[in-house]
Amino acid sequence: MKLYDSFRAPNPRRVRWFMAEKGIEDIEVVNLDVFKGEHRAVNYLKKAGLPNVPALEIDDETTITESVAICRYLESVYPEPNLFGRDAKEIAVIEMWTRRAEMMLATPLMMTVRHSHPALAALEKQIPEIAEVNRAGAERVLKVFDRRLADSEFIAAGRVTIADILVVTALDFARMAKFRVPENFANVTRWYAAMLERPAAKAGV
Ligand SMILES: N[C@@H](CCC(=O)N[C@@H](CS)C(=O)NCC(=O)O)C(=O)O
């Protein structure tokens, strides 16, 4: 298997963090420089189907994109430690928090960075108002995660899961746009510090 990665990019970092939590070390990692347009090369597009990283090439016929789909595949191949849930209830609750993390927080934070950071002007026609609306939305939605983390050590279960990985990589990426967790969200602040202490935090940066 071959993972097409791009160091410091938030979606590939999800996969690298996930692999690090599982101790997966036998997948070849190929770094693509998105600022040089390497993800738009014909050979890559033929495999991946669209100009995005990450992508996991499984064999000659199959390359998976979408970071969460890649993680799901890896979960089946490397089942331990479990990061997607063990029974019907756990799987559904983790899925719920994963979708909330992606749609309500990670996407708005990505839009905040893409529409405000000078380096991202190479990839995006930047509109400052889009950055501001998304920044405000992400800040508001953090209270949902703060309430959850008041009752739970991690976001979706009593252990780290894919949902934690999505949130921490999004918050860390948003630092590029000077986004900080507001101090009044003490539970998110506690959880964020604990996540950054994990050895997997170093993967993909
Ligand atoms: N939903 C996709 C998003 C992938 C994505 O947007 N990747 C970014 C890097 S973080 C990318 O390839 N950007 C290239 C571009 O915008 O041209 C996933 O979860 O993998």
The ligand as an SDF file (V2000), in Angstrom:
LIG
                    3D

 20 19  0  0  0  0  0  0  0  0999 V2000
  -12.7340   15.5170    2.2350 N   0  0  0  0  0  0  0  0  0  0  0  0
  -11.3600   15.2740    1.8500 C   0  0  0  0  0  0  0  0  0  0  0  0
  -10.6560   16.6260    1.7310 C   0  0  0  0  0  0  0  0  0  0  0  0
   -9.2890   16.5140    1.1010 C   0  0  0  0  0  0  0  0  0  0  0  0
   -8.6430   17.8710    0.9350 C   0  0  0  0  0  0  0  0  0  0  0  0
   -9.3080   18.9140    0.8350 O   0  0  0  0  0  0  0  0  0  0  0  0
   -7.2960   17.8600    0.9090 N   0  0  0  0  0  0  0  0  0  0  0  0
   -6.5760   19.0870    0.7290 C   0  0  0  0  0  0  0  0  0  0  0  0
   -5.3220   19.0510    1.6040 C   0  0  0  0  0  0  0  0  0  0  0  0
   -5.7760   19.1460    3.3160 S   0  0  0  0  0  0  0  0  0  0  0  0
   -6.1240   19.1810   -0.7130 C   0  0  0  0  0  0  0  0  0  0  0  0
   -5.8130   18.1660   -1.3170 O   0  0  0  0  0  0  0  0  0  0  0  0
   -6.0760   20.3930   -1.2530 N   0  0  0  0  0  0  0  0  0  0  0  0
   -5.5840   20.6190   -2.5780 C   0  0  0  0  0  0  0  0  0  0  0  0
   -6.2290   21.7720   -3.2520 C   0  0  0  0  0  0  0  0  0  0  0  0
   -7.0720   22.4450   -2.6600 O   0  0  0  0  0  0  0  0  0  0  0  0
   -5.8780   22.0050   -4.4090 O   0  0  0  0  0  0  0  0  0  0  0  0
  -10.6810   14.3730    2.8760 C   0  0  0  0  0  0  0  0  0  0  0  0
  -11.1880   14.2520    3.9900 O   0  0  0  0  0  0  0  0  0  0  0  0
   -9.6680   13.7340    2.5550 O   0  0  0  0  0  0  0  0  0  0  0  0
  1  2  1  0
  2  3  1  0
  2 18  1  0
  3  4  1  0
  4  5  1  0
  5  6  2  0
  5  7  1  0
  7  8  1  0
  8  9  1  0
  8 11  1  0
  9 10  1  0
 11 12  2  0
 11 13  1  0
 13 14  1  0
 14 15  1  0
 15 16  2  0
 15 17  1  0
 18 19  2  0
 18 20  1  0
M  END
$$$$
